[in-house]
Amino acid sequence: MPPKARPGGKRKPTNEPTGLGLDRRLAAAAIAGVAVLVGLVGLYVVTQGEDAIAADEVRTAMTTAGCSLQEVEALPFNQHTLEPGDTSDEWNTDPPTSGPHSSETAIYGAYAEPLDQARLVHNLEHGAVFVQYGKDVPEETVAEVRRFYDDYRAGTLLAPYPQLDNEIALGAWTFTGGEGTAYLATCRTFDEAAFSAFFDAFQFRGPERFPADAMLPGRP
């Protein structure tokens, strides 16, 4: 027999168990959550794949130019443990491209004197790229590098680094998908295609990314 009506109310529907509507909403939410997770995983895989392709393209360009490209696992970021002028035994490239650094950054620009590497690593953390050259690099090559710098002034630091002798070094610290990678290219000559490939692939990709207009010459 049909259920009795509640006093002062309507009969309770008999075609849907109590709570089924809530269960359906929870199920829909769970499905949506899975879809989002799958999307994020897909984005991560695609991004990682694009990064690998970019690194391969830079390596090819560097090899063609007679340069080398060192790729290392980046050291942990946000390590403001050094005072200006300090160095760290943890740095895993020379010049350093990731890891402990000063809480202060270097002012962006082109320099005639060597830069404080503890500060410079902090700039890389923000997505900068450095170009440093040794004491034996010919002046005409330095002039070529300076002309190149003029096209990449935002987020770039150019300075001598005497220890490099006759080599030019490009350094960057990248961070994608929870993983950090540092890159150090070294060349004995200037090659515009190889330098451009490095900048296009790795600049503004640091673990603490700043916009390009916040990294103009004269700004810390």
KOLTI-344555 format. One record per atom (N, C-alpha, C): x, y, z. Coordinates in pm, whole numbers, plus 32768, in hexadecimal, padded with zeros to 4 digits. Example, Ala and Ser with C-alpha at 12.3 -4.5 7.8 and 13.67 -1.06 7.14 Angstrom:
residues 2
[[8527, 7DC7, 830C]]
[[84CE, 7E3E, 830C]]
[[8528, 7EB6, 830C]]
[[8505, 7F1F, 82C4]]
[[8557, 7F96, 82CA]]
[[850A, 8003, 8313]]
END
This chain:
residues 220
[[8055, 7F8A, 8000]]
[[8000, 8000, 8000]]
[[8059, 807B, 8000]]
[[802F, 80EB, 7FC7]]
[[8084, 8162, 7FBE]]
[[809D, 819C, 8046]]
[[8111, 81DF, 8057]]
[[8131, 8219, 80D9]]
[[80D1, 828A, 80FA]]
[[80BC, 829C, 817B]]
[[8062, 8306, 81A9]]
[[80A6, 838D, 8196]]
[[804F, 83F0, 817A]]
[[8082, 8477, 816F]]
[[80A8, 84AB, 81F7]]
[[8116, 84FD, 81F9]]
[[813E, 853A, 8276]]
[[80D8, 85A3, 829C]]
[[80C0, 85B5, 831E]]
[[8062, 861C, 8349]]
[[808E, 86A4, 8315]]
[[8033, 86E6, 82CF]]
[[8050, 876B, 829C]]
[[80B3, 876C, 822B]]
[[80D3, 86F9, 81F0]]
[[8136, 86F8, 8185]]
[[8112, 8699, 8118]]
[[816E, 868D, 80B5]]
[[8159, 8636, 8043]]
[[8198, 85B0, 805F]]
[[816B, 854C, 8010]]
[[81A9, 84CA, 801C]]
[[823A, 84D0, 7FEF]]
[[828A, 8481, 8030]]
[[8315, 8475, 8009]]
[[831F, 8428, 7F86]]
[[8368, 8458, 7F23]]
[[8370, 840E, 7EA4]]
[[83A0, 8380, 7EBB]]
[[8368, 8326, 7E6E]]
[[838C, 8299, 7E7E]]
[[83E3, 8267, 7E0C]]
[[8405, 82BF, 7DA8]]
[[8451, 8292, 7D33]]
[[84E6, 82AE, 7D3E]]
[[8517, 82E4, 7DAF]]
[[85A5, 8301, 7DBE]]
[[85CE, 82F1, 7E4F]]
[[862D, 8298, 7E6C]]
[[8659, 8284, 7EF5]]
[[8691, 8306, 7F2F]]
[[8684, 8319, 7FB0]]
[[86B7, 838E, 7FF4]]
[[874E, 8397, 7FE3]]
[[8780, 840F, 7FBD]]
[[8810, 8426, 7FB1]]
[[8849, 8408, 7F28]]
[[87FC, 83D4, 7ECD]]
[[8832, 83B1, 7E4A]]
[[885E, 842D, 7DFD]]
[[8811, 8499, 7E0C]]
[[8837, 8515, 7DC9]]
[[88BF, 8545, 7DF7]]
[[88D8, 853C, 7E7A]]
[[895B, 8564, 7EB0]]
[[89C8, 8509, 7E7D]]
[[89AA, 8487, 7E79]]
[[8A0D, 8427, 7E47]]
[[8A33, 8447, 7DB7]]
[[89CF, 846C, 7D68]]
[[89EA, 848A, 7CDC]]
[[8A42, 8508, 7CCF]]
[[8A26, 856B, 7D23]]
[[8A77, 85E4, 7D1E]]
[[8B08, 85C8, 7D47]]
[[8B18, 8572, 7DAF]]
[[8B9F, 854D, 7DDA]]
[[8BE9, 8501, 7D6C]]
[[8BA0, 84A8, 7D2A]]
[[8BDD, 845B, 7CBE]]
[[8C07, 84B7, 7C4C]]
[[8BAE, 8517, 7C2B]]
[[8BCF, 8575, 7BC0]]
[[8C49, 85C8, 7BE4]]
[[8C50, 85F1, 7C64]]
[[8CC3, 8640, 7C91]]
[[8D43, 85EE, 7C8A]]
[[8D39, 856D, 7CAE]]
[[8DAE, 8516, 7CA9]]
[[8DDE, 8505, 7C19]]
[[8D7F, 84F4, 7BBD]]
[[8DA3, 84E4, 7B30]]
[[8DE6, 8563, 7AFD]]
[[8DAE, 85D8, 7B25]]
[[8DE9, 8657, 7AFB]]
[[8E77, 8665, 7B32]]
[[8E89, 863B, 7BB0]]
[[8F0E, 8643, 7BED]]
[[8F71, 85EC, 7BA3]]
[[8F48, 8574, 7B7D]]
[[8F9F, 851A, 7B32]]
[[8FC3, 8558, 7AAC]]
[[8F60, 8598, 7A6C]]
[[8F78, 85D6, 79EA]]
[[8FE0, 8646, 79F6]]
[[8FD4, 8696, 7A60]]
[[9035, 8701, 7A77]]
[[90C1, 86C7, 7A8D]]
[[90C9, 865C, 7ADE]]
[[9149, 861E, 7AFA]]
[[9188, 85E7, 7A7B]]
[[9135, 85A5, 7A29]]
[[9168, 856F, 79AB]]
[[919B, 85E0, 7953]]
[[9150, 8650, 7953]]
[[917B, 86C3, 7904]]
[[91FF, 86FA, 7932]]
[[9211, 8703, 79B7]]
[[928E, 8735, 79ED]]
[[9302, 86D8, 79CD]]
[[92E9, 8655, 79DB]]
[[9351, 85F5, 79B9]]
[[9376, 8600, 7926]]
[[930F, 8610, 78D1]]
[[9329, 8620, 7843]]
[[937A, 869C, 7825]]
[[9357, 870C, 7869]]
[[93A1, 8788, 7857]]
[[9432, 8777, 7883]]
[[9445, 8730, 78F5]]
[[94CC, 8718, 7928]]
[[951D, 86C9, 78C3]]
[[94E1, 8660, 788C]]
[[9528, 860C, 782C]]
[[954B, 865C, 77AF]]
[[94E9, 86AB, 777E]]
[[9502, 86FC, 7707]]
[[9570, 8762, 7721]]
[[9569, 87A5, 7795]]
[[95CD, 880A, 77B7]]
[[9657, 87CC, 77C3]]
[[965E, 8759, 7808]]
[[96DF, 8715, 7815]]
[[9715, 86EF, 778C]]
[[96BB, 86C2, 7735]]
[[96E6, 869D, 76AE]]
[[9719, 8715, 7661]]
[[96D3, 8787, 766F]]
[[96FF, 8801, 762B]]
[[9787, 882F, 7660]]
[[979A, 8824, 76E2]]
[[981A, 884C, 771D]]
[[988B, 87F4, 76E8]]
[[9870, 8772, 76DE]]
[[98D7, 8717, 76AC]]
[[98FA, 8737, 761B]]
[[9894, 8757, 75CB]]
[[98AC, 877B, 7540]]
[[98FE, 87FB, 7538]]
[[98D9, 885F, 758C]]
[[9922, 88DE, 758D]]
[[99B4, 88C9, 75B2]]
[[99CC, 8877, 7619]]
[[9A56, 885C, 7642]]
[[9AA3, 8816, 75D2]]
[[9A63, 87B9, 758D]]
[[9AA5, 8774, 751E]]
[[9AC8, 87D6, 74AE]]
[[9A6C, 8834, 7494]]
[[9A85, 8896, 742A]]
[[9AFB, 88F0, 744F]]
[[9B02, 8917, 74CE]]
[[9B73, 8969, 74FB]]
[[9BF4, 8919, 74F1]]
[[9BF0, 889B, 7519]]
[[9C68, 8848, 7513]]
[[9C99, 883A, 7483]]
[[9C3B, 8828, 7427]]
[[9C5F, 881D, 7399]]
[[9C9E, 889F, 7368]]
[[9C61, 890F, 738C]]
[[9C96, 8991, 7362]]
[[9D20, 89A9, 739D]]
[[9D34, 8983, 741A]]
[[9DB6, 8995, 745A]]
[[9E1F, 893C, 741A]]
[[9DFB, 88C0, 73FE]]
[[9E5A, 8864, 73BF]]
[[9E83, 8897, 7335]]
[[9E21, 88C8, 72E9]]
[[9E3E, 88FE, 7264]]
[[9E9E, 8973, 726D]]
[[9E92, 89C2, 72D9]]
[[9EE8, 8A38, 72EB]]
[[9F6E, 8A17, 732B]]
[[9F84, 8998, 734B]]
[[A000, 8971, 738C]]
[[A001, 898D, 7422]]
[[9F8B, 899D, 745B]]
[[9F7D, 89B8, 74EB]]
[[9F52, 8938, 7533]]
[[9F50, 893D, 75B8]]
[[9F1F, 88CD, 7607]]
[[9EAC, 88FD, 765F]]
[[9E53, 88A1, 7683]]
[[9DE2, 88C0, 76DA]]
[[9DE0, 885E, 774D]]
[[9DF1, 8893, 77C6]]
[[9DEC, 8841, 783F]]
[[9D62, 884E, 787D]]
[[9D22, 87DE, 7898]]
[[9C9C, 87D9, 78D5]]
[[9CA7, 8790, 795A]]
[[9C82, 87D2, 79C7]]
[[9C8E, 8795, 7A4C]]
[[9C0B, 87A5, 7A97]]
[[9BF5, 874C, 7AF6]]
[[9B80, 875A, 7B4D]]
[[9B93, 87D7, 7BA2]]
[[9B31, 882F, 7B9F]]
[[9B3D, 88AC, 7BEA]]
[[9B39, 8891, 7C80]]
[[9B86, 88DE, 7CC8]]
[[9B83, 88D6, 7D5A]]
[[9B03, 8919, 7D8C]]
[[9ADA, 88FD, 7E09]]
[[9A5F, 8938, 7E3D]]
[[9A61, 89D1, 7E34]]
[[99EA, 8A09, 7E1A]]
[[99E3, 8A9B, 7E0F]]
[[99B7, 8AD9, 7E94]]
[[99B2, 8B5E, 7E94]]
[[998D, 8BAC, 7F0A]]
[[99EE, 8B96, 7F7E]]
[[9A6E, 8B84, 7F5E]]
[[9AD5, 8B74, 7FC4]]
[[9B25, 8BF6, 7FD2]]
[[9AF1, 8C53, 801E]]
[[9B34, 8CD4, 8031]]
[[9B96, 8CC8, 80A5]]
[[9BFB, 8C73, 8094]]
[[9C54, 8C51, 8103]]
[[9CDE, 8C90, 80F7]]
[[9CF8, 8CD6, 8088]]
[[9D7C, 8D12, 8073]]
[[9D78, 8DA9, 8086]]
[[9DE7, 8DDE, 80B4]]
[[9DF9, 8E6E, 80B7]]
[[9E36, 8E99, 8031]]
[[9E1D, 8F15, 8008]]
[[9E5D, 8F44, 7F8C]]
[[9EF4, 8F2B, 7F90]]
[[9F28, 8EF4, 7F25]]
[[9FB6, 8ED5, 7F1E]]
[[9FD9, 8E47, 7F46]]
[[9F7B, 8E00, 7F85]]
[[9F94, 8D75, 7FAD]]
[[9F92, 8D18, 7F34]]
[[9FCB, 8CA2, 7F46]]
[[9FBE, 8C35, 7EE6]]
[[9F86, 8BBC, 7F31]]
[[9F61, 8B54, 7EE6]]
[[9F28, 8ADD, 7F25]]
[[9F68, 8A5F, 7EED]]
[[9F87, 8A00, 7F46]]
[[9FBB, 897F, 7F1B]]
[[9F4F, 892A, 7ED7]]
[[9ED2, 8953, 7EE5]]
[[9E63, 8907, 7EA9]]
[[9E52, 8925, 7E15]]
[[9E82, 8996, 7DE7]]
[[9E70, 89B8, 7D5A]]
[[9EA8, 8949, 7D02]]
[[9E5A, 8920, 7C9E]]
[[9E82, 88AD, 7C4D]]
[[9EA7, 88D1, 7BBD]]
[[9EB6, 8953, 7BA1]]
[[9EF1, 8980, 7B22]]
[[9F4B, 89F8, 7B41]]
[[9FA1, 8A19, 7AE4]]
[[9FF7, 8A8E, 7AF4]]
[[9FFB, 8AD8, 7A6D]]
[[9FBE, 8B50, 7A66]]
[[9F7A, 8B9C, 7AD0]]
[[9EFD, 8B53, 7B04]]
[[9ECF, 8B79, 7B7D]]
[[9E5B, 8B35, 7BB8]]
[[9DD8, 8B58, 7B70]]
[[9D7E, 8AF6, 7B6C]]
[[9CFF, 8B0A, 7B26]]
[[9C84, 8AEA, 7B7C]]
[[9C98, 8AC1, 7BF8]]
[[9C27, 8AA7, 7C52]]
[[9C5C, 8A96, 7CDF]]
[[9C00, 8A8F, 7D3F]]
[[9C27, 8A6F, 7DC7]]
[[9C31, 8AE7, 7E23]]
[[9C80, 8ADB, 7E8F]]
[[9C8A, 8B46, 7EF3]]
[[9CB4, 8BCA, 7EB4]]
[[9C7C, 8C38, 7EE8]]
[[9C9B, 8CBB, 7EB2]]
[[9C7D, 8D27, 7F19]]
[[9CA0, 8DA0, 7EF7]]
[[9C86, 8E13, 7F4D]]
[[9BF2, 8E38, 7F46]]
[[9BC1, 8E79, 7FAE]]
[[9B38, 8EAD, 7FAB]]
[[9B2D, 8F26, 7F4E]]
[[9B9E, 8F5D, 7F26]]
[[9BA2, 8FCF, 7ECB]]
[[9BBD, 8F9F, 7E3D]]
[[9B82, 8FE3, 7DDB]]
[[9B9D, 8FC5, 7D4F]]
[[9C00, 902C, 7D17]]
[[9C3C, 9008, 7CA7]]
[[9C90, 9068, 7C5F]]
[[9C36, 90C2, 7C0C]]
[[9C61, 913D, 7BF6]]
[[9C16, 9199, 7BA1]]
[[9C2A, 916F, 7B0F]]
[[9BBD, 9165, 7AC5]]
[[9BC5, 9138, 7A3A]]
[[9C12, 919C, 79E5]]
[[9C62, 9165, 7989]]
[[9CAD, 91BA, 7930]]
[[9D2B, 9177, 78FD]]
[[9D7D, 91C3, 78B5]]
[[9DFE, 9194, 7881]]
[[9E6D, 91D4, 78D3]]
[[9ECE, 9185, 78FA]]
[[9F37, 91B1, 7956]]
[[9FC1, 91A2, 7919]]
[[A01B, 91F8, 7947]]
[[A0A7, 91ED, 7920]]
[[A0F9, 91A4, 7989]]
[[A0BE, 918E, 79FE]]
[[A101, 9149, 7A6B]]
[[A0B3, 90CB, 7A90]]
[[A0F5, 9067, 7ACB]]
[[A0AF, 8FEB, 7AF0]]
[[A03D, 9005, 7B53]]
[[9FD8, 8FB1, 7B4B]]
[[9F64, 8FBA, 7BA2]]
[[9F72, 8F5E, 7C1B]]
[[9F2D, 8F82, 7C86]]
[[9F24, 8F2D, 7CFD]]
[[9ECB, 8EB5, 7CDB]]
[[9F06, 8E3E, 7CD9]]
[[9EBB, 8DC6, 7CB0]]
[[9E4C, 8DA3, 7D12]]
[[9E5D, 8DC2, 7D92]]
[[9DF4, 8DA6, 7DF4]]
[[9D75, 8DF6, 7DD5]]
[[9D87, 8E71, 7DA7]]
[[9D15, 8EC2, 7D7D]]
[[9CDE, 8E8F, 7CF7]]
[[9D39, 8E70, 7C9D]]
[[9D12, 8E4A, 7C15]]
[[9CBA, 8DCD, 7C14]]
[[9CD7, 8D6C, 7C6A]]
[[9C85, 8CF4, 7C71]]
[[9BF5, 8D17, 7C96]]
[[9BE3, 8D7D, 7CEA]]
[[9B5C, 8DA8, 7D0E]]
[[9B13, 8DDE, 7C93]]
[[9B5A, 8E24, 7C3B]]
[[9B1B, 8E52, 7BBF]]
[[9AEE, 8DDC, 7B6A]]
[[9B41, 8D75, 7B64]]
[[9B1B, 8CFD, 7B17]]
[[9A9D, 8CBE, 7B50]]
[[9A90, 8CC1, 7BD4]]
[[9A18, 8C8B, 7C14]]
[[999B, 8CD2, 7BE3]]
[[99A8, 8D50, 7BBF]]
[[9937, 8D9E, 7B8E]]
[[991E, 8D8B, 7AF9]]
[[9975, 8D3F, 7AB6]]
[[9964, 8D26, 7A27]]
[[99C7, 8D6B, 79CE]]
[[9A2D, 8DAA, 7A08]]
[[9A92, 8DF0, 79B8]]
[[9AF0, 8D8D, 7974]]
[[9B38, 8DC0, 7912]]
[[9BA5, 8D76, 78D0]]
[[9C22, 8DCC, 78DC]]
[[9C94, 8D8D, 78FA]]
[[9D11, 8DDA, 78FA]]
[[9D65, 8DB4, 7881]]
[[9DB6, 8E15, 7857]]
[[9E1F, 8DFE, 77F6]]
[[9E9F, 8E33, 7837]]
[[9EFF, 8DDA, 7850]]
[[9F7D, 8E02, 788E]]
[[9FF0, 8DCF, 7836]]
[[A05A, 8E1D, 7832]]
[[A0C8, 8DFB, 77D6]]
[[A14E, 8E04, 781D]]
[[A1AB, 8DAF, 77F1]]
[[A22D, 8DA5, 7830]]
[[A28D, 8E14, 7808]]
[[A2FC, 8E1B, 784F]]
[[A35D, 8E87, 783D]]
[[A3A5, 8E80, 77B6]]
[[A3A4, 8E0A, 7775]]
[[A3EC, 8DFB, 76F7]]
[[A390, 8DFD, 767D]]
[[A312, 8E1E, 7690]]
[[A2B6, 8E2A, 761E]]
[[A2DC, 8EA9, 75D1]]
[[A2F0, 8EA0, 754D]]
[[A319, 8F16, 7500]]
[[A2B5, 8F89, 750C]]
[[A2E6, 9001, 7507]]
[[A291, 9077, 7516]]
[[A227, 907F, 74A9]]
[[A24C, 9055, 742F]]
[[A1E9, 9059, 73C3]]
[[A176, 8FF6, 73DD]]
[[A195, 8F87, 7420]]
[[A12B, 8F28, 7445]]
[[A0D4, 8F61, 74B4]]
[[A111, 8FA3, 7514]]
[[A0C5, 8FE5, 757F]]
[[A068, 904D, 7542]]
[[A096, 9095, 74DD]]
[[A042, 90F9, 749B]]
[[9FCA, 90B7, 7457]]
[[9FDE, 9043, 741C]]
[[9F6E, 8FFA, 73DE]]
[[9F08, 8FD2, 7449]]
[[9F3B, 8FA2, 74B9]]
[[9EE2, 8F79, 7526]]
[[9E94, 8FF1, 755B]]
[[9ED4, 9065, 7565]]
[[9E8F, 90DD, 7594]]
[[9E20, 9107, 7534]]
[[9E3A, 90FA, 74B3]]
[[9DD1, 911B, 7452]]
[[9D5C, 90BB, 745F]]
[[9D7A, 903C, 7478]]
[[9D0F, 8FDA, 748E]]
[[9CC0, 8FFE, 750C]]
[[9D06, 9025, 7575]]
[[9CC4, 904C, 75F2]]
[[9C5E, 90BA, 75DB]]
[[9C7B, 9116, 7582]]
[[9C20, 9186, 7569]]
[[9B96, 9158, 753B]]
[[9B8D, 90E0, 7503]]
[[9B0C, 90AA, 74D7]]
[[9AC7, 9057, 7544]]
[[9B0C, 903E, 75B4]]
[[9AD7, 8FEA, 761F]]
[[9AEE, 902C, 76A7]]
[[9ADC, 90AF, 76AD]]
[[9B00, 90FA, 7725]]
[[9AAA, 90D4, 779E]]
[[9A2B, 90BB, 778B]]
[[99D5, 9097, 77FC]]
[[99FA, 900B, 782F]]
[[9A14, 9001, 78B1]]
[[9A30, 8F7F, 78EC]]
[[9AB9, 8F47, 78CB]]
[[9B18, 8F9E, 78A6]]
[[9B9C, 8F6F, 787E]]
[[9C08, 8FBC, 78CA]]
[[9C70, 8F73, 78F2]]
[[9CE6, 8FB1, 792F]]
[[9D60, 8F86, 78E0]]
[[9DB0, 8FE9, 78B9]]
[[9E29, 8FD2, 786A]]
[[9E9F, 9007, 78BA]]
[[9F06, 8FB2, 78CB]]
[[9F79, 8FDD, 791C]]
[[9FF0, 8F81, 7901]]
[[A069, 8FB1, 791D]]
[[A0DE, 8F59, 7916]]
[[A0E0, 8EF8, 798C]]
[[A11C, 8E85, 7975]]
[[A133, 8E21, 79DD]]
[[A1BC, 8DE7, 79BD]]
[[A226, 8E23, 79F1]]
[[A2AF, 8E04, 79C5]]
[[A2D0, 8D70, 79C2]]
[[A299, 8D21, 7A21]]
[[A2BA, 8C93, 7A2A]]
[[A296, 8C44, 79AC]]
[[A240, 8C7B, 7958]]
[[A218, 8C34, 78DE]]
[[A286, 8C35, 7873]]
[[A2EE, 8C84, 7888]]
[[A35E, 8C8E, 7829]]
[[A32D, 8CB9, 779E]]
[[A32E, 8C5D, 773B]]
[[A308, 8C84, 76B3]]
[[A27A, 8C59, 768E]]
[[A227, 8C40, 76F3]]
[[A19F, 8C10, 76D8]]
[[A135, 8C76, 7703]]
[[A0C1, 8C68, 76C4]]
[[A04A, 8CB5, 76E6]]
[[9FE5, 8C53, 7721]]
[[9FA5, 8C79, 778F]]
[[9F45, 8C20, 77D2]]
[[9EBB, 8C60, 77D4]]
[[9E56, 8C10, 77BA]]
[[9DCA, 8C38, 77C7]]
[[9D8B, 8BDF, 7831]]
[[9D45, 8C1B, 7891]]
[[9D0B, 8BCC, 78FE]]
[[9C78, 8BEA, 7913]]
[[9C2B, 8B83, 7936]]
[[9B9D, 8B93, 7951]]
[[9B71, 8B29, 79B5]]
[[9B08, 8B4B, 7A01]]
[[9ACD, 8AF2, 7A65]]
[[9A39, 8AE6, 7A43]]
[[9A0B, 8A6F, 7A1E]]
[[9980, 8A5C, 79F6]]
[[9937, 8A04, 7A5A]]
[[98B3, 8A11, 7A5A]]
[[9860, 89C4, 7AB7]]
[[97D9, 89AC, 7A75]]
[[97B8, 892D, 7A60]]
[[973A, 8908, 7A20]]
[[9705, 8887, 7A5B]]
[[9683, 8885, 7A7C]]
[[9645, 880A, 7AAB]]
[[9681, 87D4, 7B2B]]
[[96B0, 882C, 7B83]]
[[96E8, 87FE, 7C02]]
[[9778, 87D2, 7BFA]]
[[97B7, 87E3, 7B86]]
[[9842, 87BA, 7B77]]
[[9896, 882F, 7B46]]
[[9910, 8839, 7B7A]]
[[9969, 88A4, 7B51]]
[[99E1, 886F, 7B05]]
[[9A08, 88B8, 7A9D]]
[[9A7D, 8894, 7A4F]]
[[9ACD, 8913, 7A36]]
[[9B50, 8909, 7A43]]
[[9BA8, 897A, 7A28]]
[[9BFA, 895B, 79AB]]
[[9C15, 89C2, 795D]]
[[9C5E, 89B2, 78DF]]
[[9CD5, 8A12, 78DC]]
[[9D46, 89DD, 78AF]]
[[9DBD, 8A2F, 789C]]
[[9DF9, 8A0D, 7814]]
[[9DF6, 8A6F, 77BB]]
[[9E35, 8A5E, 7737]]
[[9EBA, 8AA7, 7737]]
[[9F1D, 8A6C, 76F7]]
[[9F9F, 8AAD, 76EA]]
[[9FCA, 8AAB, 7657]]
[[9FFC, 8B1E, 7628]]
[[A024, 8B2E, 759D]]
[[A0A8, 8B79, 7597]]
[[A0F5, 8B61, 752E]]
[[A172, 8BAB, 751A]]
[[A162, 8C1C, 74B5]]
[[A0F0, 8C1B, 7470]]
[[A0D1, 8C86, 7413]]
[[A03F, 8CAC, 7426]]
[[A019, 8D1C, 73ED]]
[[9F8D, 8D46, 73F2]]
[[9F44, 8D0D, 737A]]
[[9ED1, 8CD0, 7394]]
[[9E7C, 8C9C, 7329]]
[[9DED, 8CCA, 7346]]
[[9DB9, 8D22, 72F2]]
[[9D36, 8D5E, 730D]]
[[9CC6, 8CF7, 7314]]
[[9CC8, 8C95, 72BC]]
[[9C5D, 8C31, 72BB]]
[[9C5E, 8BDF, 733C]]
[[9CD3, 8BB7, 7369]]
[[9CDD, 8B67, 73E3]]
[[9CB6, 8BB9, 745D]]
[[9CE5, 8C34, 7465]]
[[9CC2, 8C8A, 74D6]]
[[9C2C, 8CA5, 74DA]]
[[9BF2, 8CC2, 7466]]
[[9B62, 8CDD, 745F]]
[[9B11, 8C63, 7489]]
[[9B3D, 8BED, 745F]]
[[9AF6, 8B72, 7485]]
[[9AF6, 8B60, 751C]]
[[9B67, 8B7C, 755C]]
[[9B70, 8B6F, 75EE]]
[[9B10, 8BD0, 7632]]
[[9B13, 8C4D, 7609]]
[[9ABB, 8CB0, 7646]]
[[9A28, 8C90, 7630]]
[[9A05, 8C6B, 75B5]]
[[9978, 8C50, 7595]]
[[9942, 8BD9, 75E3]]
[[9997, 8B79, 75FF]]
[[996B, 8B00, 7645]]
[[9967, 8B10, 76DB]]
[[99C4, 8B5B, 7716]]
[[99D6, 8B55, 77A7]]
[[99BC, 8BD7, 77F3]]
[[99BB, 8C48, 77AF]]
[[99A7, 8CC5, 77F9]]
[[9918, 8CD1, 782D]]
[[9908, 8D10, 78A1]]
[[9886, 8D25, 78E3]]
[[9842, 8CA1, 790A]]
[[9892, 8C3C, 792A]]
[[985A, 8BB9, 7950]]
[[9887, 8B90, 79DB]]
[[98B3, 8BEE, 7A2E]]
[[98E8, 8BCD, 7AB1]]
[[987F, 8BA1, 7B14]]
[[98A9, 8B6D, 7B87]]
[[984A, 8B3D, 7BEC]]
[[97F9, 8BAD, 7C2E]]
[[982C, 8C28, 7C2D]]
[[97E1, 8C9C, 7C60]]
[[97DD, 8D02, 7BEF]]
[[977B, 8CF5, 7B98]]
[[977B, 8D41, 7B1C]]
[[974A, 8DD0, 7B2E]]
[[979B, 8E2C, 7AFA]]
[[9777, 8EB8, 7AF7]]
[[9755, 8EDF, 7A67]]
[[96F9, 8F3E, 7A55]]
[[96DC, 8F6C, 79CC]]
[[9753, 8FB5, 7990]]
[[975D, 8FB2, 790D]]
[[97CF, 8FED, 78C9]]
[[97DF, 9081, 78EA]]
[[976F, 90CA, 78F4]]
[[977A, 915A, 790D]]
[[97A7, 917B, 799A]]
[[97B0, 9115, 79F1]]
[[97E7, 9129, 7A77]]
[[987C, 9108, 7A7B]]
[[98B5, 90E4, 7A07]]
[[9940, 90B7, 7A00]]
[[998D, 9109, 7997]]
[[996A, 9189, 798C]]
[[99AB, 91E0, 792B]]
[[9A30, 9214, 7962]]
[[9A8B, 923F, 790A]]
[[9B0A, 9277, 7938]]
[[9AF4, 92E6, 799E]]
[[9B47, 92E3, 7A07]]
[[9B3C, 9347, 7A70]]
[[9AE3, 931D, 7AE4]]
[[9A9A, 92AC, 7AD4]]
[[9A43, 927C, 7B3E]]
[[9A85, 9206, 7B86]]
[[9A72, 91FB, 7C0A]]
[[9AAD, 918A, 7C54]]
[[9A5A, 910C, 7C41]]
END
